[in-house]
Structure formats: C-alpha cells, structure tokens
C-alpha cells in the first residue's frame, strides 16, 4: 500500500521566528502560522475559520527564515506532518501535531506585503539575495529580476 505524508500551507506568521541551536550545532527555527479558509454554508451565509499551525524549520533554511521573516509576513511551507509527544508537569502524556518544513518560500515584497513571491520577510533595507542552484554537472546563478530594476546589490546568499 502506498503512503504519502506531504503538506502545503500558505499563511501568515503569528509571531516572530525563534532560532536556536541544538547541541550538535544544527539550527532550528520554530514558527507559527495562521491559515485561513473561507467557505459558504448551506444557507448561503459566508463563513471563515482560522487554523494555527506550528512549523519546525531545520538547517540553513532555519537561519534564513529567522533572519528574513517576521510576525505578519506571508509564507509558503512545504513539508510533512510529525507528532510531538511529551509529559506535562502533572505527568500526563501530551501529543501535538506539527509540520516539519522541507521547503520555505517567503511571500510578499521586501518593502511591504504586496503578495508577490519575491519577499524576504518585509524587513526594510535588506538586499535581495542571490540563490545558488547546484547541478551535478555545473553550478548556475539566478538573480531576482526586480534586483536589476531596483538597482540593489547582492550581499547575502540565501540557500534553499
């Protein structure tokens, strides 16, 4: 029997990212996003619900997310579901579902929340980074076309 554990979410950060390093030195960033759903009820009345999702990001994506994302910024997350289990202070076993991000894409613009896919969290005065795409045979460089229009220089590299 086939199995699939894949999640795609687009939502807004409910708080600033929290970056930490585990003893092995790996970077981990925790974020929480709000995902909205609009629907029409049987009686024709419109409804809306909001789901709050905890997302865990590892490695270089964790560092980039902590650097460029902030509360309220839109983000696209591709990942997988994981159950986190622990014992609370009363000795009760607790479980929570969370998403482990495999890919994080910043949405919106660097100057505001315009909804374009070239955002780096909306924090002002940040350069538009260069993204290195490695192929087995060669390495190519892609730059954001808006960089040329805005005349901004590339100072940081954001690996995804």
Secondary structure, 3 states (H helix, E strand, C coil): CCCCCCEEEEEEECCCCEEEECCCCCEEEEEEEEEEEEEECCCCCEEEEEEEEEEEEEHHHHHHHHHHCCCCCEEEEEEEEEEEEEECCCCCEEEEEEEEEEEEEECCCCCCCCCCCCCCCCCCCCCCCEEEEECCCCEEEECCHHHHHHCCCCCCECCC
